[in-house]
Amino acid sequence: MVRQFRPELVTTFKRLNSFQTEDIELLAETLRLFSAVRTTPHVLTEVSNLANSLHGRVKEDWSEHFSRQIQVIPEEWTSAATIAKGVFMWLGLTDAALAALATTHVILTLDSP
Protein backbone atom coordinates (compact mmCIF):
# COMPACT_ATOMS: atom_id res chain seq x y z
CA MET A 1 0.00 0.00 0.00
CA VAL A 2 2.82 2.40 0.75
CA ARG A 3 4.14 2.06 -2.81
CA GLN A 4 0.91 3.55 -4.15
CA PHE A 5 0.67 6.10 -1.36
CA ARG A 6 4.11 7.62 -0.78
CA PRO A 7 7.04 5.41 -1.77
CA GLU A 8 9.49 7.71 0.03
CA LEU A 9 8.03 6.51 3.34
CA VAL A 10 9.97 3.28 2.82
CA THR A 11 13.16 5.12 3.73
CA THR A 12 11.80 7.83 6.03
CA PHE A 13 9.08 6.23 8.19
CA LYS A 14 10.55 4.58 11.28
CA ARG A 15 8.37 1.47 10.87
CA LEU A 16 9.67 0.90 7.33
CA ASN A 17 13.16 2.35 7.28
CA SER A 18 14.83 -1.05 7.47
CA PHE A 19 13.71 -1.50 3.85
CA GLN A 20 14.98 0.07 0.65
CA THR A 21 13.09 1.33 -2.38
CA GLU A 22 14.23 -1.78 -4.27
CA ASP A 23 12.51 -3.94 -1.67
CA ILE A 24 9.14 -2.39 -2.35
CA GLU A 25 9.61 -2.87 -6.09
CA LEU A 26 10.53 -6.53 -5.58
CA LEU A 27 7.42 -6.99 -3.45
CA ALA A 28 5.26 -5.42 -6.18
CA GLU A 29 6.80 -7.74 -8.80
CA THR A 30 6.21 -10.75 -6.57
CA LEU A 31 2.57 -9.83 -5.96
CA ARG A 32 1.98 -9.57 -9.72
CA LEU A 33 2.67 -13.32 -9.94
CA PHE A 34 -0.55 -14.05 -8.06
CA SER A 35 -4.08 -13.73 -9.38
CA ALA A 36 -5.43 -12.41 -6.10
CA VAL A 37 -4.25 -10.91 -2.84
CA ARG A 38 -6.05 -11.42 0.46
CA THR A 39 -5.67 -10.07 3.95
CA THR A 40 -7.16 -10.62 7.37
CA PRO A 41 -8.82 -8.18 9.75
CA HIS A 42 -5.94 -8.89 12.13
CA VAL A 43 -3.32 -7.83 9.58
CA LEU A 44 -5.31 -4.70 8.72
CA THR A 45 -5.50 -3.82 12.40
CA GLU A 46 -1.74 -4.15 12.76
CA VAL A 47 -1.14 -1.97 9.68
CA SER A 48 -3.54 0.62 11.06
CA ASN A 49 -1.83 0.58 14.45
CA LEU A 50 1.64 0.93 12.90
CA ALA A 51 0.42 3.85 10.79
CA ASN A 52 -0.65 5.65 13.96
CA SER A 53 3.01 6.69 14.21
CA LEU A 54 2.56 8.92 11.18
CA HIS A 55 2.03 12.59 11.91
CA GLY A 56 -0.06 15.49 10.66
CA ARG A 57 -1.23 15.65 7.08
CA VAL A 58 0.63 12.44 6.16
CA LYS A 59 -1.42 10.53 8.71
CA GLU A 60 -4.66 12.07 7.45
CA ASP A 61 -3.77 11.29 3.83
CA TRP A 62 -2.75 7.73 4.81
CA SER A 63 -6.08 7.19 6.56
CA GLU A 64 -7.96 8.17 3.41
CA HIS A 65 -5.73 5.98 1.23
CA PHE A 66 -5.98 3.03 3.61
CA SER A 67 -9.77 3.35 3.76
CA ARG A 68 -9.98 3.17 -0.05
CA GLN A 69 -7.58 0.23 -0.30
CA ILE A 70 -9.36 -1.94 2.25
CA GLN A 71 -12.52 -1.60 0.19
CA VAL A 72 -10.92 -3.60 -2.65
CA ILE A 73 -8.77 -6.18 -0.84
CA PRO A 74 -10.85 -9.21 0.15
CA GLU A 75 -10.53 -10.28 3.78
CA GLU A 76 -10.27 -13.85 4.95
CA TRP A 77 -12.07 -13.76 8.27
CA THR A 78 -11.93 -16.29 11.10
CA SER A 79 -13.12 -15.43 14.56
CA ALA A 80 -10.49 -14.89 17.24
CA ALA A 81 -12.18 -17.60 19.33
CA THR A 82 -11.70 -20.11 16.53
CA ILE A 83 -8.09 -19.06 15.99
CA ALA A 84 -7.37 -19.34 19.71
CA LYS A 85 -8.42 -23.00 19.60
CA GLY A 86 -5.82 -23.73 16.93
CA VAL A 87 -2.37 -25.17 17.29
CA PHE A 88 -0.68 -21.92 16.18
CA MET A 89 -1.90 -19.63 18.96
CA TRP A 90 1.60 -19.52 20.48
CA LEU A 91 2.46 -17.28 17.51
CA GLY A 92 0.01 -14.58 18.59
CA LEU A 93 -3.40 -13.86 17.13
CA THR A 94 -2.42 -12.26 13.82
CA ASP A 95 0.28 -14.78 12.97
CA ALA A 96 -1.91 -17.68 14.11
CA ALA A 97 -4.60 -16.51 11.69
CA LEU A 98 -2.00 -16.38 8.91
CA ALA A 99 -0.60 -19.79 9.82
CA ALA A 100 -4.09 -21.26 9.57
CA LEU A 101 -4.54 -19.64 6.14
CA ALA A 102 -1.23 -21.11 4.98
CA THR A 103 -2.98 -24.43 4.46
CA THR A 104 -4.85 -22.92 1.49
CA HIS A 105 -2.95 -19.73 0.64
CA VAL A 106 0.59 -18.60 -0.01
CA ILE A 107 1.69 -16.37 2.86
CA LEU A 108 4.31 -13.71 2.31
CA THR A 109 5.85 -12.41 5.54
CA LEU A 110 9.08 -11.23 7.07
CA ASP A 111 7.99 -12.18 10.57
CA SER A 112 9.51 -15.09 12.33
CA PRO A 113 9.16 -17.69 13.64
C-alpha positions as CSV (number, residue, x, y, z in Angstrom):
1,M,0.0,0.0,0.0
2,V,2.8,2.4,0.7
3,R,4.1,2.1,-2.8
4,Q,0.9,3.6,-4.2
5,F,0.7,6.1,-1.4
6,R,4.1,7.6,-0.8
7,P,7.0,5.4,-1.8
8,E,9.5,7.7,0.0
9,L,8.0,6.5,3.3
10,V,10.0,3.3,2.8
11,T,13.2,5.1,3.7
12,T,11.8,7.8,6.0
13,F,9.1,6.2,8.2
14,K,10.6,4.6,11.3
15,R,8.4,1.5,10.9
16,L,9.7,0.9,7.3
17,N,13.2,2.3,7.3
18,S,14.8,-1.1,7.5
19,F,13.7,-1.5,3.8
20,Q,15.0,0.1,0.7
21,T,13.1,1.3,-2.4
22,E,14.2,-1.8,-4.3
23,D,12.5,-3.9,-1.7
24,I,9.1,-2.4,-2.4
25,E,9.6,-2.9,-6.1
26,L,10.5,-6.5,-5.6
27,L,7.4,-7.0,-3.4
28,A,5.3,-5.4,-6.2
29,E,6.8,-7.7,-8.8
30,T,6.2,-10.7,-6.6
31,L,2.6,-9.8,-6.0
32,R,2.0,-9.6,-9.7
33,L,2.7,-13.3,-9.9
34,F,-0.6,-14.1,-8.1
35,S,-4.1,-13.7,-9.4
36,A,-5.4,-12.4,-6.1
37,V,-4.2,-10.9,-2.8
38,R,-6.1,-11.4,0.5
39,T,-5.7,-10.1,4.0
40,T,-7.2,-10.6,7.4
41,P,-8.8,-8.2,9.8
42,H,-5.9,-8.9,12.1
43,V,-3.3,-7.8,9.6
44,L,-5.3,-4.7,8.7
45,T,-5.5,-3.8,12.4
46,E,-1.7,-4.1,12.8
47,V,-1.1,-2.0,9.7
48,S,-3.5,0.6,11.1
49,N,-1.8,0.6,14.4
50,L,1.6,0.9,12.9
51,A,0.4,3.9,10.8
52,N,-0.6,5.7,14.0
53,S,3.0,6.7,14.2
54,L,2.6,8.9,11.2
55,H,2.0,12.6,11.9
56,G,-0.1,15.5,10.7
57,R,-1.2,15.6,7.1
58,V,0.6,12.4,6.2
59,K,-1.4,10.5,8.7
60,E,-4.7,12.1,7.4
61,D,-3.8,11.3,3.8
62,W,-2.7,7.7,4.8
63,S,-6.1,7.2,6.6
64,E,-8.0,8.2,3.4
65,H,-5.7,6.0,1.2
66,F,-6.0,3.0,3.6
67,S,-9.8,3.4,3.8
68,R,-10.0,3.2,0.0
69,Q,-7.6,0.2,-0.3
70,I,-9.4,-1.9,2.2
71,Q,-12.5,-1.6,0.2
72,V,-10.9,-3.6,-2.6
73,I,-8.8,-6.2,-0.8
74,P,-10.8,-9.2,0.2
75,E,-10.5,-10.3,3.8
76,E,-10.3,-13.9,5.0
77,W,-12.1,-13.8,8.3
78,T,-11.9,-16.3,11.1
79,S,-13.1,-15.4,14.6
80,A,-10.5,-14.9,17.2
81,A,-12.2,-17.6,19.3
82,T,-11.7,-20.1,16.5
83,I,-8.1,-19.1,16.0
84,A,-7.4,-19.3,19.7
85,K,-8.4,-23.0,19.6
86,G,-5.8,-23.7,16.9
87,V,-2.4,-25.2,17.3
88,F,-0.7,-21.9,16.2
89,M,-1.9,-19.6,19.0
90,W,1.6,-19.5,20.5
91,L,2.5,-17.3,17.5
92,G,0.0,-14.6,18.6
93,L,-3.4,-13.9,17.1
94,T,-2.4,-12.3,13.8
95,D,0.3,-14.8,13.0
96,A,-1.9,-17.7,14.1
97,A,-4.6,-16.5,11.7
98,L,-2.0,-16.4,8.9
99,A,-0.6,-19.8,9.8
100,A,-4.1,-21.3,9.6
101,L,-4.5,-19.6,6.1
102,A,-1.2,-21.1,5.0
103,T,-3.0,-24.4,4.5
104,T,-4.9,-22.9,1.5
105,H,-3.0,-19.7,0.6
106,V,0.6,-18.6,0.0
107,I,1.7,-16.4,2.9
108,L,4.3,-13.7,2.3
109,T,5.8,-12.4,5.5
110,L,9.1,-11.2,7.1
111,D,8.0,-12.2,10.6
112,S,9.5,-15.1,12.3
113,P,9.2,-17.7,13.6
